[in-house]
Structure formats: structure tokens, C-alpha cells
Amino acid sequence: MLSYIKGSLIGIQKLSASRVIVVIEANQMGYEIQVVPRLVQEFPSVGETVQIFTHQQVRDDQIVLFGFASMAERDLFRQLLSVSGIGPQAAIALLDTLSLTELVQAIVSSNTRALSRAQGVGTRTAERLAVELKTKLAEWRVQSGLLTAPDAIPVSSVQEDVEMSLLALGYTNSEILQALRAVGQKKALAKTANAEEWIREAIAWLSQ
């Protein structure tokens, strides 16, 4: 099995908003790899060297390579595929919609609203993701060094309300996660289940 491919970037083909194929030449062979769409934003210019971690899927009629920015992202992709109803395209959509840390956090905290924002992932599928992967990813997150401090996010009972309110105000997932981690360092706030206080503090931090 191919763990990663390192070689010259030959080209990028955007088949659709959610389906991007790159061609990498390594050892005089050209590899077609479907990557997470946002990954291409980090790519060098055509002709320069790039390294992509890969997952190889063998079907009856073809072999498909999927590419990722890191081993952790590839490992999470494999975890997603282990859930009934989650195919490669839905897994790619999840990784494209949320960053690695945001996706793990959404599953561990059972944030089905965040999960269902990914194309092809409905509410029932999001619930299944949370149920089947919550414990497994909580352990994997620690092993992978993705663990955030317990007081770095709102308690689960208000987290979705806080995130959805901030999203409605126009903030991105990344901005929201950074803000909640920052204001969550306040011990008094970390212990409260008052969504309005979290939102007020987060907005104040984001407005700095």
C-alpha cells in the first residue's frame, strides 16, 4: 500500500467544486490522486515538488488514490470510512468543510449541525458518525496530539448554539474555534452553560 507520494506537481483538474484531481510525477510515473479541495490552496506551483499522504481504494473495476496533507488527516479519513453510510466522497466533503481539529471536535461533542453542513451528510448520518466514532476519536485525538484543554470549549449542551450563532454573524469555522479556545481559558466562563456569555466573550475577542 502506498503511504505517500512525493514528486513533481504536473497539474490540477477541478472536475467539480468537491472533486479535485492532481497529477504527480514520481519515478517517471504519473499518479492521479483525488485530494481534499482545500488542499490545493497549499500546493506549490506546477513543476515544483509536493508530498501527499495517500489512501488506496481498490474496487472491482478500478484503483483510486485519495490524497491528504498529513498522516493524521488520512487516518481520520479512514476512520470516517469505517462508519456505515460514509463513502469516500462524503468523507472528503467532511474534511473539506471542517478542518482536522474542528471535525474531530464536532464528532466527539456530537455536534451534528456542524457535521451535516458537509455535502452528502444528512442529520441521520451525522448522528451515526457521532455515535460510532465518539469514543474512538476521543482516544485517537489524545494519541495524535490534537487534544485541547477541557476548558477550551463550551460545555456540549450549549456548544452548538454558540457555534451556530457565531456562524450566523458571518464568522468562519476557524475563527470560531480560535475564539472559543481563547476565551475558554477563563475559568469562570469555562464552567458556565450560558450560551449568551460565550457568544458575547467570543465576539469581543474576535473584534480585537
N, C-alpha and C positions, 0 to 999 in steps of 0.2 A: 504494500500500500504506500502511496506517495504521501509523505509527511508535509513537504513543502517544495515549492519550485522557485528557483532563483535564476533570473536571466534577463534578457533584454525585452523591454515592452515594445511589441510590434504594432499593436493597435487596440482601439476600444470601439466596440459596437453596441450602441444602445438600441435594443430591439423594442423596448417599451420603457415606461417610467420605472418599472420594478424589475426589469430583466436586462442586465448588462453583461456582455461577454468581452473578455480581454484575451489577447493572444500574446503569449510569452514564448520567446525562443530560448531554449536551454539545450546545450549539447547537440546543436544542429537539428533540433526537433521543435516544432511549434505546438504549443498546448493551448487549447481553447478552454477557458475557465469562466464559469458564471460567478460573479462576485456580488457582494452586498453593494448596491448602487452608490451609497455614500462613500465607499472606499476609494472610488476613482478620484475623488477630490484630493486625496492624499498622494496620488500617483505622481511620479516624476514625468518629464517629457518623454515622448516616444523616442526610443533608441537608447534610453538610459536603463540602468539595472533596477529591478524591482524584485522583492521577495514576497511570496504569497503562501500562506499555510492552506493546505488543501484537504478536502474530504472527497473520496471517490465513491460514487454510487454506481453499482453495476445492475443494469436491467437486462431483460431478455434480448432487447434489440439495440442497446447502446450502453456506453460507459460515459458518465457525466462527472466532470470535476467542478466542485464548488470551492471558491477561494475566500480567504479571510485575512484580516490584518494581523491577527495574533493567534497563538495556540489557544488562549482562553476563549476567544470568540468562536473558534472552530469547535472546541469542546462543548460550548453551550449550544451550538447548532446541533450537535449530536444528541445532547440531552433533549432538545426540543423534538427531534425526530422520534424519540422513544415514546412520545405521547400519542395515543390513538387519535387519528384525525388530523395530525400535523404532518404535512408533507414538506418537501424541500422548499417549495415556493412560499408557503406560509411561514416557515422558519426564517427564510431570507427576509420576508416582509417585516417580521418582528424585530430582527436585528437591524433593519434599515430605519424603522420607526423610532426605536429606543436605543440609546447607547447600551453598551455591555452592562455597566453598573445599574442603569435605570431599568433594564429588562429583568435582571436578577432581582432587584428590589421589588419590582412590580409583582413578580411571581411569589416571592417569599412573603410579601404583605397582602397577597390575594387582591391586588388592585386590578380587578377585571376591566374597569373602564379604560385604564391605560393600555392594557393588553389588546382589547378589542378595537383600538384605533388602527391596528395593523391591517392591511388589506387581506381579506380572506380569513380573518379570525373573528368569529362571532362571539356572542356572550357565552354560549354553552361551551365553546371550545376554550375560551379564556378561563372559564371556571374549571374545566378539566385540567388545563395547564397548571393552575394553582394547586389543585388537589393532588395531582400526581407528582409534581416536582418540588413542592414547597419544602419538604424536609430534606430532600436530596440536595437541592440547591443551597439551602442554608448551610449545610456541611461543606459543599463544594466552594461556596463563597469564602469561607474561612481558609480553606486549603489554598485557594487561588490568590489570597491577599486582597480580596475585594470587600472585605468586611468593613462596614462603617460603624462608628461608635453607636451604642444603643440609644444615646440621647441625641443623635444627629438627624432624626426624622420625627414627624408627628406620630403619635400612637395610631395604630391601624384603624381605629374607629373613626378618626377624622381625616386621615391622610388623603383619601380620595376627594373629599370635599375641598380640602386646601388646594390640592393639585388642580382640580377642575376649575376652581375659582380663579387661580392664577393663569391657567391656560386661556380662560375666557377674557382675561385682561390683556392677552397678547404676548405673554412671556413664553419662551420655548421650554421644552423639557429639560434641557441642560441648565438653563438659567434657574429654573425652579429647584432642581436638585441641589445646585450650589447654594442657593439662598437658604433652603431648609437645613442643609448641613451647617451653614454658618450660624444661623440664629438658634439652631438646636443645641448649641454649646451652652446656652443659658439654662442653667439647671431648673429654674422655676418654670420656664416655658416648656422644657422637655417633658415635664411631668403632667402638663395640663392637657385636657381633651377639648379645649375651647378652640374651635377652628378659626373663629374671628381673630383671636390673638395671634395665632400662627400666621394668618394672612396679613395682618397689619404689620407684624415684625418683618415678614418676608418682603413686603412691598417697600418698607423703609430701607431694608438692606439693598434691594435692587435699585433703589432710587439714588443711592450714594454716588 
